[in-house]
Amino acid sequence: MLLRFVISNYLSFDGATEFNTFPGQAFKHSHHIYHHGKIKALKSTAIYGANGAGKSNLIDALENIRQWVKNGSVSTSVNRQKFRLKSENQQQPSSFLLEFLVGGTCYLYGLTIDDKNVLEEYLYESGIDKAPALIFRHHENTIRLYDEKHAPVIEVAYQWITTQIIIMRHNSGIIECLHKLCTHPAFFTFSNELLKTLDTGIDYLTLEKTDRTSFLAAYDPENKHPKLLSDPGKIFVTKEGRYFTTEENGRIMLNKITAFHHHCPFDLIEESMGTKRLLELIPVCWSMIHHTATIIIDEIEQSIHPVLINALIKKIMHHTNTQGQLIFTTHNSNLLDTDIFRNDEIWFAVKTKETGATELYSLNDFIVNTQLDTRKGYLINRFGAIPSTATLELLKW
């Protein structure tokens, strides 16, 4: 579970800029707080901000750290990604700190990078009421978290960063949904039940499975393509429809998922962009209930009607037995609803006029009257983080 992320001199972030999921002094929705001894974390955060404010940069930084650790190296230079609006920053490194919770234990992981070089890497075990305990710290131009990932304590941190940070962008989640639909019967049932409630026109889904040998006996009887369909995770198009390949019990399976509208069959690819986006979000709903992963989504409302995304997010947030953590960026002001979120679960990203750097802060940093309409307050710029359109009036149209 992500507790804290600090970025310095990277993309639109200048000095050390912190995002965290620590609960503040909000009193509503106590079930939105996960308790692990003295450590507490919020189960969700919505991040608002104008276009270009740096919301996606926060996600990009997390995604890059995950990839560097997974690969064991910084494969491309970070120099171009340093904060470019201050010339002196080009001679300074970029730094990152992740604080996260795994199995009741809190860890601090840090990287300092210049060009492709790792100047410093460290890992601590931390806590609320004890000094951080050093696991390792070095200046050896290597990623030890990768090199020593089979050491028990280091492996825990490595696995969390590389597998428990799940980042979703538009069209990035459909393969995961297809895989789960084809291989996880309980998830298939869950998806069918959820789709019926979302007013997409889909009455139900069906799944047909054929093993590769039987499929090729009909599709390629002369064995002209012996390597065809040998890999899982691929979409194969035929005149009968689209098939998705999975590997199950050592065999490649061909899976055909059909959506029925009023008893009429449709291929999933024929569904609207909004329905496809909802299909991407179904694994998110499942994961929030059944797993402890941290799911991070850029522009969660993309292609989805605001009423529908509100209802879906509200359903997740009101569920009292979730296990996962959801962090997302959004422009949907309808989600600024205290019936859905606590004040400390709403964050804003703004670019300062003085430096052009991204700053992050929580709604909980403001004194907010309980009678205030938070959405209206946001739209009249009480909290910042909305675009300025005043200069449009200067255009001579």
N, C-alpha and C positions, 0 to 999 in steps of 0.2 A: 504494500500500500504506500503510495507516494505521500510523504509528509512535507517535504520542502525541496525547492529547486532554485538555485542561485546562479545567475549568469553574469559574466563580466566581459566587456569588450568583444561582443559577438553579435553580428547582424545589427539590429536596431538598439541593442542594449549597450550602454556606455559603462558607467560604474556598476558595482555589484547591485543587481536587481533581483528581488526575491518574490517568488510565488509560493504559497503554502496552503495546506489544507487543515491547519490547526483551528479548532472551533474557538470562537470569540464569546462575547457576552450576550449572544442571542438566546432567547428563552423558548422559542417555538421549535417544534419538531425535534424533540429530544432523540427520537429513533434515527435521526440523520447522523448521529455521532457513534462511531465505532470505539469501543473501549478495550484497550489491551493493557491491563494494569493501570499505571498512571499515564500511559500514552493514549491520547485521543486524536481521532482523525475524522474529518467530514467525509461522507460517502459521495458527495457530488460538488462540483463547482461549475458555474456558468460564467464565461468570460466575455464581456462586451467591449466594444471599441469601434471607432470609425475605421473605414477602409484604410489600410496602410499604417495602422497604429502599432502593429507588432504582435497581434494575437497569434498569427500563424508562425511567426518567428520563434515564439516560445515552444511551439510543437516541433518546429524544424530542429531546434537545438536538442531537444530530448531525443528525437529520432536519430540525429547524428551520433549522439553519445551511445545510444543503443547499438548502432551499426559499427562504430569504432571498437566497442568492447567485443561485439560478436565476431568481428574480423581479426581482432588482435592488433590493429594498426590504424593510424590516421592516413587513409589512402590518398586524400587530396589535401592540398594546402588550405589552411584556414585564413591565410593572409587576406584573401579577397573578401572573406566574411567578417573581418574585424570591423568595428564601428568606424565608418569612414568620414564622419562629419567632424572629427577632430584629428588633425594631422599627427599629433603626438601618439595617438593610439596605434599607429602602424608599427611603432617600435616596441610595443608592449604585447605580452601574450594574451590569449583568451583563456578564461578560467570558468570552471563549472563545478558545482557541488550538488550532489543528490543525497537527500536524507529519505530513507524508506524503512518500512516495517515488514519483516518476514517472520512468521511463526512466533510472534511475541517479542522478537529481538529487533532493535533499531540499529541501522547502519548509516554511516556517513561515507560517501564515496566522492572523491574529488579528482579532477583532471586539470592540468595547466598545459596549454599547447601553444606552440609558435611554429608557423609554417606547417610542416608535417611532423614536427618533433614533439614528443612528450617530455616536457620539462619537469613535471612532477605528477605523481599519482599516489593516492593514499586511500586507505580503507580503515575506518574505525568502527568499533561497536560503541554505540552511544546510549543515552537514556535520560530520563527527566531528572533523577536525583543522584546521578553519579558522573564522574568525569569520564570523557571518552577514552576507551581502551584501544590503543594502537594495535592493529592487525599487521599492516605494513605501510611503509612510506618510502619512496625512492625517487631518484632523479636520473634514471637509467635509459631514457628514450625507449621504453617498452611499455606495453600494457600488461602488467603482472596479473591483473584480474583474468585475462585470457590465458596467459602462460601457465598459471598455477590453478586453473579452474577445477582441477581434480582434488585439491586440498579441501577438506570438508567445509570449513567456514567460508573460504573464498568462493567455493562453488555455489553456496547459498546466494551470495551477492551476485555472482555471475548469472545464475539462472533467473533471478528476479529481473535484472536489467534486460536480459536478452529475450525472456519469454513472458514476463508478467507486465511489461509495458506494451499495451496493444494500441497501435495508432491507426486510426481510420481516416482516410480521405475519400473524396467522392469516387465511386467505382472500385474502391480497394477492398471492400468487404464481401463482394458477391461470390467470390470463389470459396471463401470460408463458409458462407451460407449454403452453397451447393454441396460442399463436402459434408457438412453436418446433416443436411437433409438426406443425403445418400447413405450415411454410415451410422446415424444415431437415431434409432426409432423413437425414443422419448422426445428428442428435439423435433422430429418430424410431426409428432402429435401436437406438441406445443405450438409449432408454427401454424399448423392448420387451425387450431383453436384461436390463435391471435389474429390471423388474417380474416377470419369470419367477422371479427369485431371492428375491423378498420375501414369498412365501407369502400373496399377497393374493387368490388365486383367479383372477386374470387370467392367461389363457394367452397372449394376444397382443392387440395393438391393430391395427385397420385404419383407413385413411384414404380417404374418397371426396371428390373435388374436383369442383366444378361452377362454371363461370363465372356471374356474375350474370345475364347476358343469357339464357342457357339456362335457368337456374333460374326466372327470372321468367316466361319463356314458358310454363312449366308451372304455376307458382304463381299468377301474376297475368296471364293471357292478354289481358285487356281493358285492361291498363295503367291500372288505377284508382289505383294508388299509385306514381307515377313516381319518387318519391324514396326508395322502400323499398330498404333494404340498400345504401345508397350510402356508408356509412362502415365502415372496417375496425375490428377489435377489438371487435365486438359479437356477442352470442349471440342467435340467432334461433330461436324455438321453433315447430315445426310438429307435426302429428300423427304425422309420420314420424320425428320426433326433433329433436334440437338441432343447429344449424349455427353455426359460428364464422366470421366474416368476416375475410378478410385482403386486403391489396392486394399484388398480384404483377405485375410488369411493366406497371404502369399499369392493371390490371384488378382489380375486386373479385371475389374468389373465395369460394364457399360451401363450407365444409369440415365433413364429418361424421366424427367419430371414434367408433369402436365398440370396446367392450371385450368380448372373448369369454371366457366361462367354460364349459368343457366343450362347446365348439362352439355355445354359446347366446349371442346378441348382447345386450349391455346398453349403454344410454347411460351416459356417464361420470358424469352427474348422479345416477345410481342407485347409484353406488358408496358405500361407507361413508365416514364422516367421516375415519377413519384413512387409507383409500386415497386420498382427495382430498388429504389433507395430504402423503402421500408423493409424489403427483403434483406438488405445489408444490415439494418438495425435490429432484426430479430435475434441474431446471435448476441448482440449487446444486451438485450433484455434477458436472454437466457443466462449469460455470463454474470450479470448483476445478481441474479438469484442464486446461482449455483457455484460461483468461483470467486476468488479473492483478487483477481487481476485488476489492474488500473487501466481503464479504457479511455483513450483520448481521441476525441472526434473534432475535426475542423469543420465548422459550419454545419452543425447537426441538422438544421432545418432545410438544407438544400433540396429543392424539388418537392418538398412536402408541404401540404396546406398547413397554415399556422394552427388551426383548430385541432388538426390531427396530431401534430407534433406536441402541442400542449397536453393533449389527453394522454399521449404515450409517456411523456416525461413525468406527468403527474402520477400516472399509475406506478412507475418505477419508484418515484420519491415517496409515495405513500405506502409502499410495500414495507412491512416492518421486519422482514426476515432476509433482506438482501445481504450479500457478502462482498460484492465487488464495489469498485470505486469508479465514478464516471466524471470525467472532466471534458468540457466541450466549449468551443467558441460559438458565438451566435450573434445575429443581428435582430432576432425575434423579440421585440419589446414585450410581446404578450406573455412571455415567460417570466417577466419581472413581477411575480405574484407571490406575496408572502404566504399564500395558501400552498405554494409549491416549494419554495426555497426559504431558508433562513437568510438573514442579512449577510452572515459571514460566508455564505455559499455563492454570493454574487460578487464578481470581481470586474474591474475595469482596466483597460489598457489605453493609455494616452501618450501622444508624443509631445514633449515639452516644446514650447515656442523658443526657449532660449537655446537649446542644444539640438533639438530634433530627436532626442533619445526617447526610448519607450520607458514609461513608468507604469508600475502595476500597483493597484490598491483595491481594498475591499469596501463594499458598501458599509461594512461594520465600522469603518473608520469615520463615518459621518454620524452625527446625532440626528436620528430619524424619528420623527413623531410617529407613533403607532397608527395614527389616523391618516397618515400620508399615503396617497396613491403612488407607490414606488415607480410604476410605469410612467405616470404623468410627470413625476419629478425628473426622471431620466430624460424624457423627451423635451423638457424645457431647459435641459442642460444644468440641472442642479448638481449632478454628480460628475459632469464632464463626460468624456469618452463618446461624444457624438460629433459627426462632421459639421464644419461650419459652412453654411451656404450663402452667407451675407454678400460675398463678392460676386455672386451670380447676377446681382442687380446692376453691376457695373458693365455688364456685357451690352454692347450696342446692337441688340437684335431687334 
